[in-house]
Amino acid sequence: MCKIVVYTAITGNYDNIKPLSYVNTNFDYLCFTDYEYTGVIPEPWKQIRMPPAKWCNKDLARYIKMNVHEILPNYEASVWIDGNIDIINNIEGLVFDALKKGGASSYQHWGRNNINEEMIECAKIGYDSIFILLKQMKQYGNEGFISNELYETNVLIRDHTNSTISEFSKIWWEQYMQYGKRDQYAFTYAAWKSGLNIHNLGRHDPRFIKKYFSYFPHKNGKSIKLYRIKQLINKITNRITLRIIKI
């Protein structure tokens, strides 16, 4: 049988990892944490403590999420779930079906259709600087990339045996570090650039259908409050800029 891992990352006490409602004994379950994480890691999760990193906790979590070829080389496939996602049913059939159809599989975004829509909306909310996002849009447009789909990526199935997965992961991570700090922005661009085929799992299951997954709000800790202040500043600046340039 294909060796598969379900994994997640908890850094900076951003979330409290919870026991899963459904556990498939054919899969391994790994929870990566930052070096200083002090929370409890419940069964079936096995903690993998990362060494002290040069990145902030958010970027460390994204590194773990994106660079699957580096941190999980001994597995043939993986299922990433964000720290606030629960597995509520047997996903084995879903996973094996997805692996037949694409190098990566994820649910379509719940509200937007392409990365340009996502960037503009996130700029209005204040998630990122509009100036950084405009540079990112310009690069993709200059390269001839046309965005006509958007994925949520809080559930992500990947085939590690796919010949393009390493290059895809490298590009995805580089774009995240260079530009906007939402991994959805560069997900389809990295797939296009590397030649990786993405399989659309359909309407977002954790939000709406809840056949396999459910999700709960992120923990509201000190780091989140500081992030909200930065978000508010971005929001005001971005909205003024968007009015001036009329996007």
Protein Blocks (a to p, Z undefined) as FASTA:
>chain_A
ZZdddddddehhlaccdddfbdcfkbccdddddfklcbdcddfbdcddddddfbdfklmm
mmmmmmmmlmmmmbcbdcdddfkbccfbdfklmmmmmmmmombdcdddfkbcbfklmmmm
mmmnopacfklmmmmmmmmmmnopacfbdceklaccddfkbmklmmmmmmmmmmmmmmcc
bfklmmmmmmmmnopacddebjafklmnommbccddddddfklmmmmmmmmmmmmmmmmm
mmmnoZZ
